[in-house]
Amino acid sequence: MALPVLVLSLALLAIFYALDSYFFKKEAQAGALPEIDRSKDKPIKLHGKRNLFLLAGIVGAVLMSGVWKPGVVFDIMGTPVELQNIVRD
């Protein structure tokens, strides 16, 4: 499966590169590209850093549900639900 995916990915990248180069050169010749004003550049800032902790908690819960098998099962309306899945969800 890796070979067909690799071939298609390379083909798509080549098509994208050719189209993007064509349209970029077309806009550059027409003078449609704006001038870049670098006087207003600001340093890159990462907003929402606290969400990284939540994301780490989600990844940890998913990994925990795959590793931790306490053997406790609850019957909820005829459906068996394992404890690790309840904690994960």
Secondary structure, DSSP 8 states (H G I E B T S, - for coil): -HHHHHHHHHHHHHHHHHHHHHHHHHHHHHT-S----GGG--------THHHHHHHHHHHHHHHHHH-----EEEETTEEEEHHHHHH-
